[in-house]
Every structure is written in structure tokens, then in C-alpha cells.
Amino acid sequence: MRFAIIGYINFELKRSMSWIYLILAILLEVSGTTSMKLSDGFSKFWPSAMIFVFYALSFTSLTYALKELEVSVTYAVWSGLGTVLIALIGIVWFKESVNPMKIISIAVIIIGVIGLNLSHRFD
């Protein structure tokens, strides 16, 4: 019984770390995409250089997340939440347009990510 409990705790710690890696991968990917905008078409050195740094670190973190998490859910969360964050950064920071269709589309992405995360309950 004791070994089963220790094994379960170890599994949950690994799984928790995988989610932390996934969150880090999302934040790094968003930073890389924001750097793309700030690079002004590769005309500014530091934002241009940071694109590659952020994306390399994002893919590294994503790879660690995939050690314990399902690829379908992991990729959906990574791309979906990254898309939502970039859309919000575009609206707030870069003063991009906002309209009801954009808001509804962001909401649909969030609902889809939540649905994929809950899908394991129906297996």
C-alpha cells in the first residue's frame, strides 16, 4: 500500500510539472510571436534575435510537457491559449481592432480547449 501511494504521488508530481512546462511553453511562444511584431520585419536586431530564443525555449518546454501529457490535449492547449493570448495582446498592446466576431471567436477557442481537457472524463 505504501509503495502504491508513493508511486501515485510521484506520478502526480511529474504530471504537475508537465503542466508547468506547458504553461511556460505557452508564455514563451507568445513572447516569440510578440517579438515578431516588435521586430518590424526583422529590421530591429534585439526583437528579431529574441524570436529565435523564445521559440527555441518554447519548443524545449513543450517537449518536456509531452513526456507526461497527451499530445492531442497538449498541442490544443498550447496553440489555443497561445492564440487567445496573442489576440488579447494585439487588442490591448498594439491597439488592433476588436469586434463581436473576434470576441466570439476567442470564446470558442477557450471553450474548445476546456472541452479537450475535460474529454478524458468520457473515456
Secondary structure as UniProt FT lines:
FT   HELIX           2..38
FT   TURN            39..43
FT   HELIX           45..65
FT   TURN            66..68
FT   HELIX           71..92
FT   HELIX           100..118
FT   HELIX           119..122
//
